[in-house]
């Protein structure tokens, strides 16, 4: 997926997201790769298999004010993202409300998640992108958000690696972010959710302790050689 092909709005994003099991696997693979790469000052991509009762979370935080969370719940999937420089940020209006249409049609079952402290700044609900898929849905959904020519909800910036869903997309991102050449074959191995091996660990991060890495990767639910998924 080239820059020109990136989804630019939440409406374009929900048109390219895969079904729930595939999306969950992508989130796990990205989190595993982040562990393998060693990060900079924390996790860029993460996966929390114990976010809440019966709920797992695929996470992204670039450390500069932009982040997303995709919650895999018993009722379906709730996704939200925040681009702090977006013209659609609640901080751009006096009442600090979410952008019109963003959550107008959000199912009631997901509404309590908007008030989760992780997604609020004091009492301000913080989001510029919101999408969801209930367990009975056959497609991803989003609210009737309207955009002026200059409006940007941050979708392209936040979700381009996840939406592309390919080892090549992560490879291009990570070589820029970590400023070093990376083994595409090892990245493909992780994207395919093949059990993690010492060779793959060393290919992506020769300085990593394979035992420590294996434990951290296994915590995301990713399969590790010698450990059940």
C-alpha positions in Angstrom: 0.0 0.0 0.0 1.6 3.2 -1.2 1.1 6.6 0.5 -1.5 7.4 -2.2 -3.4 4.2 -1.4 -3.5 4.8 2.4 -7.1 5.1 3.8 -7.5 8.8 4.4 -10.7 8.7 6.5 -12.5 6.2 8.8 -14.9 5.5 5.9 -12.0 4.4 3.7 -10.5 2.5 6.6 -13.5 0.3 7.3 -13.5 -0.6 3.7 -10.1 -2.2 3.8 -10.0 -3.8 7.3 -10.1 -7.6 7.3 -12.4 -9.8 9.3 -11.9 -9.9 13.0 -9.7 -13.0 13.4 -7.3 -11.6 10.7 -7.2 -8.2 12.3 -6.5 -9.7 15.7 -3.6 -11.7 14.2 -2.2 -8.5 12.6 -2.3 -6.7 16.0 -0.5 -9.6 17.6 2.2 -9.8 14.9 2.8 -6.0 15.1 3.2 -6.3 18.9 5.6 -9.2 18.6 7.7 -7.3 16.1 7.8 -4.4 18.5 9.2 -6.6 21.2 11.7 -8.1 18.8 12.9 -4.7 17.6 13.5 -3.6 21.2 11.5 -0.4 21.0 12.9 3.0 21.8 11.3 4.3 25.0 8.3 2.0 25.2 6.0 0.0 23.0 5.0 1.5 19.6 2.8 -1.4 18.9 1.5 -3.6 21.8 -1.1 -6.3 22.5 -2.7 -6.7 25.9 -4.4 -10.1 26.1 -5.9 -9.1 29.5 -7.2 -5.6 28.9 -10.5 -6.5 30.8 -12.9 -9.4 31.4 -12.9 -11.3 28.1 -11.3 -8.3 26.3 -8.0 -8.1 24.5 -6.5 -4.9 23.0 -4.3 -4.1 20.0 -2.6 -0.9 20.7 -0.4 1.7 19.0 1.3 4.7 20.7 3.9 6.7 18.9 5.0 8.6 22.0 4.2 11.9 20.4 0.5 12.2 21.2 -0.9 9.9 18.5 -2.4 6.5 19.4 -5.1 3.9 18.8 -6.7 1.0 20.6 -8.7 -1.8 19.1 -10.7 -3.7 21.7 -11.7 -7.3 21.0 -14.7 -7.8 23.4 -17.4 -10.4 23.9 -19.8 -8.1 22.1 -17.5 -7.4 19.1 -14.7 -5.0 18.3 -14.5 -1.3 19.2 -11.7 0.8 17.6 -10.7 4.3 18.3 -7.8 6.5 17.4 -6.5 9.9 18.2 -4.3 12.2 16.1 -3.4 15.1 18.4 -2.8 17.4 15.4 -6.1 16.6 13.7 -8.5 19.4 12.8 -11.2 17.1 14.2 -9.7 16.8 17.7 -12.1 17.8 20.6 -9.5 20.3 21.6 -10.3 22.4 18.5 -13.7 23.4 19.8 -14.9 25.3 22.8 -17.2 22.5 24.3 -14.4 19.9 23.9 -17.0 17.5 22.3 -16.2 14.7 19.8 -16.5 15.6 16.1 -20.1 15.6 14.9 -21.2 12.2 13.6 -18.2 10.3 15.0 -20.2 8.3 17.6 -23.8 9.2 16.6 -24.6 5.6 15.6 -22.2 3.8 17.9 -24.1 0.8 19.5 -25.0 1.2 23.1 -22.9 -1.8 24.0 -19.8 0.1 23.1 -20.7 3.5 24.6 -19.2 2.8 28.1 -15.8 2.3 26.4 -15.8 6.0 25.4 -15.6 6.9 29.1 -12.7 4.5 29.8 -10.0 6.5 31.6 -7.5 5.2 29.0 -9.4 7.1 26.4 -10.1 10.3 28.3 -8.2 13.4 29.3 -9.8 14.2 32.7 -13.4 14.1 31.6 -12.8 14.8 27.9 -13.4 11.9 25.5 -10.4 11.8 23.2 -10.8 10.4 19.7 -10.7 11.5 16.1 -11.4 8.0 14.6 -14.0 5.6 15.8 -15.2 2.3 14.2 -16.7 -0.9 15.3 -18.1 -4.3 14.5 -20.6 -6.2 16.6 -20.5 -10.0 16.7 -23.5 -10.3 14.4 -22.2 -7.7 11.9 -20.9 -8.8 8.5 -19.0 -5.5 7.9 -17.1 -2.8 9.8 -19.1 0.3 10.6 -18.5 4.0 11.5 -20.6 7.0 12.2 -21.9 9.5 9.6 -18.8 11.7 9.8 -18.6 14.5 7.3 -15.3 16.1 6.2 -14.5 19.5 4.8 -11.7 19.7 2.3 -9.2 20.6 5.0 -10.4 18.1 7.6 -8.2 15.2 8.5 -9.1 12.6 11.2 -5.6 11.1 11.2 -6.6 7.7 9.7 -3.8 7.7 7.2 -1.2 8.6 9.8 -2.5 6.2 12.5 -3.6 3.1 10.7 -1.5 2.8 7.5 0.7 -0.1 8.7 -2.3 -2.0 10.2 -4.5 -1.4 7.2 -1.8 -2.5 4.7 -1.5 -5.7 6.5 1.7 -6.9 4.8 5.2 -7.6 6.0 6.5 -5.2 3.3 4.5 -2.3 4.9 5.9 -3.0 8.3 9.4 -3.5 6.9 9.2 0.0 5.2 7.9 1.6 8.4 10.4 0.0 10.7 13.5 0.7 8.6 12.5 4.4 8.7 11.6 4.3 12.4 14.6 2.3 13.6 17.0 3.7 11.0 18.5 0.4 10.2 18.2 -2.4 7.6 15.9 -5.2 8.6 15.5 -8.9 7.5 12.3 -9.0 5.5 12.3 -12.8 5.7 12.2 -12.7 9.5 9.4 -10.1 9.4 7.4 -12.4 7.1 7.9 -15.2 9.5 6.3 -13.2 12.3 3.5 -11.9 10.2 2.6 -15.5 9.4 2.4 -16.1 13.1 4.9 -19.0 12.8 6.3 -20.0 16.2 9.1 -17.7 17.2 12.6 -19.2 17.1 16.0 -18.1 18.2 17.0 -17.6 14.6 14.2 -15.1 14.0 15.0 -13.2 17.2 18.7 -12.9 16.2 17.8 -11.9 12.6 15.8 -8.9 13.9 17.8 -8.0 17.0 21.1 -9.7 17.5 21.5 -8.0 20.9 18.2 -9.3 22.3 18.1 -12.0 25.0 16.0 -14.8 23.3 14.6 -16.0 26.6 13.4 -12.6 27.7 12.0 -11.9 24.2 10.2 -15.2 24.1 8.5 -14.5 27.4 7.4 -11.0 26.3 6.2 -12.2 22.9 4.3 -15.1 24.5 2.4 -12.7 26.7 0.8 -11.2 23.6 -0.7 -14.6 22.7 1.8 -15.0 19.8 3.1 -18.6 19.4 6.6 -19.3 20.7 8.6 -22.4 19.9 8.1 -24.8 22.8 5.1 -22.9 24.2 1.4 -23.3 23.4 -0.3 -20.3 21.8 
